[in-house]
Amino acid sequence: MIIRGNLIYTKDHTGYTTVPHGYIVVDEKGVITGVYEKLPEGLKDKPIRDYGECLIIPGFTDCHFHPAQYPQMGISYNKEMMVWCNDYTIPQECRMEDADYARKVYSGLVQALWRNGILHSIMMATQHLDASLILFDLMKKSGLRSFVGHVCMDQSTSGRTWSTTEEAIALSEEFIQKTLGQSELVKPILTASLSVICTRELMTAMGEQARKYNLPMQGHLGENMTEVQRAIKRYPDCETFADTYDKAGMFGGQPTMMAHCVYLTEKELKEIKERNILVAHCPNSNYNLLSGIMPFAKYLDEGVRVGIGSDISGGSSLNMFENMKAAVQQGAVRVINHSADRPVMACEAFYAATKGGGSFFGKTGSFEPGYDFDALVVDDTEVLQYNHYSLEDRADKLLYCADERNIKKRFVKGREIPEPEAY
């Protein structure tokens, strides 16, 4: 397959790579074999999918969100995160016990991911096994790529009892057994969610499961100061929040994603870099729930791997253009209040939303040879307002002015993905 259009992608966070009216050659496995300004002579007789003046960009990766909270977006923000979770999130997530309700919510969520060009996602479901399996099945049918996490917890700051430690471990094992190897594109991920609501015994067992089945892990880290203080208080043998995961074997070793990371000590930052842990920057959520502003520019300069997360429903939108814009604007706020010495550039947010987060799924998120062709065709005609701009300026403009309506085609591993059915 040969694709033609205006190519925009990033090889690193320092700037865009652009190819006006360029060509991408994709093999039968959906892997990119070449990117060209001019098509080689030997390929000129091959059929071409020509998208004219449209932009072709890598598909988005949403590195962190809670699919059960999809109906809850926009409700009662400007409350502190832990209070908001107890008052709103826990009651909403408890509704996933109803499998019919879960199917309706998750079906709508999967369609929204497709509309917004989120071709890869790292999800935290709930502690309800049947609902987690429904989500996994819907994602498998969608043609999108995902790591689906069945959330485990055996204690709670709200006083609610979720399950015994033994039950939580058994449910985690059952979820793995029922999903592992079922799909090339959708896989399980070990999900302790938050060490504040998990015993060390539970997290240690989950770390062992990750190593036994060679699976990734995910959790929340340093989202707000109340959470940090509670974590260290609950685990007095730990110097840092990260230690609460590390002592249980859930902080690196296997591929690991940690969400938020607003408040990291220098020790934690060093460990994250050394262990190549992916950090999910969730700018809208961190604003909405009064958590803070992650030092995005510093992390990039330090060589930390960073992706973008919508964190719905703490975040209020699956529009990844909007989430990238928020990352840039929050970087500006840090400069204004003298907590950062440089702003975040649009190309850096674009990198995080594509190649940075995509790295958790392997070689995806870029148009370099050897990468999977996971891509979006974007028509920015209305965004341009009949003016002529460079491809770099058009890429910047997308962050501020585009939404799902501009996305015309979606490809995963070279296959065009139709809109998922409603169930």
Disulfide bonds with the S-S distance in Angstrom:
none
